[in-house]
Amino acid sequence: MTGMGITRRLALGGLLAAPALARAQGTHQGTHQGTDWPNRPVRFVVPYPPGGPTDILGRVVATRLAEDLKQPMVVENRPGASGVIGSEVIARAAPDGQSFLMNASIHVIIPHLNRNMPFDALADFTPVTNMARVPLVAVVNPQLPVRSIPELIAHLKANPGRVSYASSGNASALHLAGEMFKLMTGTEMVHVPYRGAGPAVQDLIAGNVQLMFDSIPSSAAAVRSGLLRPLAVTTAQRVGAYPDLPTIAEAGVPGFDIATWYAIWAPPRTPMPIVHRLQQAVTAAVAAPEVRERLATLGADPVADSPEDFTLFCAREYERWGKLVRDARLTLD
């Protein structure tokens, strides 16, 4: 076993024990902070430019939090390096309940591709809650002669390496969905990363790439206008946005299940009374009718799990995506 493997197992062991330790520390260190938190403005760092899905969803939730908690919730964009730059701000922030990270599932994916991470994505953060989960949809340019997943698989096998699929960038859930599809179907495609889903969808419409595993709201307008053709959704269950569209699993790839998710983390050693107070506020926020309606337009399903459950979820997702990266031999090069 390598030193890195030993370190990761120790870190995971510590992560799974973290909720109990943090509760003990939080009771001693932060009970008084939890009772009156927040008593001043709270900062949420989004490690991407304004206008992306993490930013949009984060601002929807933050707006409601400000109403419920009676304090300004300031969303601060710190883009760069696939979310690493902004995330490091929170990894190094004081554990005083004034700064939090809003990031997506890439938080537990990028460490497997970037060997020079300035922080540990698990150990250097306190998980608060998974705000929402967003299914993806496989969409193609109508010029591609396929109308179903079985037809797509047959076409890919007849034309290995001749079909390109777009993503919003390396290490994104959209990228990993394509790699998972390749592995599970024994097919070959060329990955073309873009700087965001918007440019990727435009090139898909133009026919410069043929396929994309996209978030539902990103391509919804193009699907409605007939510029793109949906084949299937990527989750284990069908989704309300496309009730008649099969899942990839039921269309012939059993076990295929992938979605992107958007969550909140606190700096390490943040008192647990504060963590639980924020999680409870997020639960109330995503249950508010106007927030649920807005999330539905984004194709997002509210989650708002407990800090303890989200900690375990992060550990599972870290291992799941790490295995896919290794099996697919992915790199950032």
Secondary structure, DSSP 8 states (H G I E B T S, - for coil): --HHHHHHHHHHHHHHHHHHHHHHHHHHHHHHHHHH--SS-EEEEESS-TTSHHHHHHHHHHHHHHHHHTS-EEEEE---GGGHHHHHHHHTS-SSSSEEEEEEGGGGTGGGT-TT-SS-TTTTSEEEEEEEEEEEEEEE-TTSS-SSHHHHHHHHHHSTT--EEEESSTTSHHHHHHHHHHHHHT---EEEE-SSHHHHHHHHHHTSS-EEEEEHHHHHHHHHTTSSEEEEESSSS--TTSTTS-BTTTTT-TT---EEEEEEEE-TT--HHHHHHHHHHHHHHHHSHHHHHHHHHTT-EE----HHHHHHHHHHHHHHHHHHHHHHT----
